Amino acid sequence: MSRPRRPWDLLEFLFLILTIGCLGIALASEPRRTAVAPPATTSAPLPQGAASERERIVHLIAVDGGINPASADFIREAIQGADHDGAQALIIELDTPGGLLDSTKSIVKDLLGSPLPVVVYVAPSGAGAASAGVFVTMAASVAAMAPGTNIGAAHPVGGQGEDIGGDMREKVENFTAAMSKSIAQERGRNIDWAEKAVRESVSATEKEALKLNVVDLVANDLDDLLRQLDGREASVRGSKVKLRTAGAEVVRHEMRLKQKVLNIIANPNIAYLLMMAGILGLYVEFTHPGVYAPGVAGIICLLLGLTAMRVLPINYSGLALIGVGLALLISELFIPSFGALGVGGIVAFVLGSLLLFDTSASDLTLDPNIAYAAAATFGAFTFIVGYLVVRSQRRPALLGREGLIGQIGEVRFRITPDKPGKVFVYGEYWNAAAKEVLEPGTRIEITEVNGMLLDVRRAPQK
């Protein structure tokens, strides 16, 4: 006999196909390019002897968000692609609050060793290059800012934005200060300000940064930037290269799907929510086998969360506390602890969540409100399920041997003390014995169950 088709079957199949297709696209997709028309203000014919059509190309990418492995990989690919196409320069439009120290070092290394000029343009107005963005901007061949932008505050902090204490603070601060000074010295920029940005968290507006020799120019927009870059010399691997950007074609590159996904999930808040959704989905699947959809979604969310955890700096003490908290919350469902395990689990869960990204390797943070909301959700879910379990255990049995005792039925075949008869209970016929004579039609009450034989008596009158 074939199993009837459920509406979920088709949805689950489509869900799996969609997931596999997205993963395939992520692995196979190549960087996209979008040609942008040359700026009207720079469309005049180039003088004789200028660069060829192929050389009058400028590549442009935008890094908007935290500095993480996805953005580092994106910048590395963009440098390689621009060099392969013979572009005049690569422009990085930057707006970042900071990010991972390892990714920052990787980007700085790529910028200092780039085979072509790289221009970091802090834009648009209102954008900023904070923390890790300071190192990226100063490592560029040409550093530019748009009006209304700022740069600075590169002091290393802990995972929740707090000061690092003890010897660790001195080590991290000295390392980042030395890196900042080294970059500024290599690019001929203000070494004193670079050190103060780390040790004293100083910041500067675009006008102050230009005056202090932190950046090289201030440009109103991309057109103005290309105009000011034309004819300017940029340092590339110790040599001077003259830029020819007048009338250049701007080719914009976008992140590949794989980089976009990693860039999104590398946010601590997103990574944390994915982990919680994965755990909840698997729990629902284990407690309700055969539903499938929560299990499939839970596995995907958990894998994405683990991928994010692999690239984010993790405090393993925090991770262990989360595990202990979840174990205690689940134990509350099976062990009558009168709430002690549940309360302990919530405390461990919250503390672990707050400590999860508390490291000196980045300035990325987890929003405490998300941790509190997740703890409240898991705690409420646990206590509600526990309450329902206790209430169900206190209710009288409805099935099996215990469920039959006390039930009311009707005699269908005469019963005598020495000869069993038959009764009708719950829509079924049962063999029944009694210590008295019971005629057909008599209402009876079941007092005992002996295998397939019921002991009955005359039911009390209503």
Secondary structure by P-SEA (a helix, b strand, c coil): cccccccaaaaaaaaaaaaaaaaaaaacccbbbbbbccccccccccccccccccccbbbbbbbcccccaaaaaaaaaaaaaaaaacccbbbbbbbbccccaaaaaaaaaaaaaccbbbbbbcccccccccaaaaaaaaaccbbbbcccbbbcccccccccccccccaaaaaaaaaaaaaaaaaaaaacccaaaaaaaacccccccaaaaaaacccccccccaaaaaaaaccbbbbcccbbbbbbccbbbbbbbbbcaaaaaaaaaccaaaaaaaaaaaaaaaaaaaaccccaaaaaaaaaaaaaaaaaaaacccaaaaaaaaaaaaaaaaaaacccccaaaaaaaaaaaaaaaaaccccccccccccaaaaaaaaaaaaaaaaaaaaaaaaaaaccccccccccccbbbbbcccccccbbbbbbcccbbbbbbccccccccbbbbbccccccbbbbcccccc
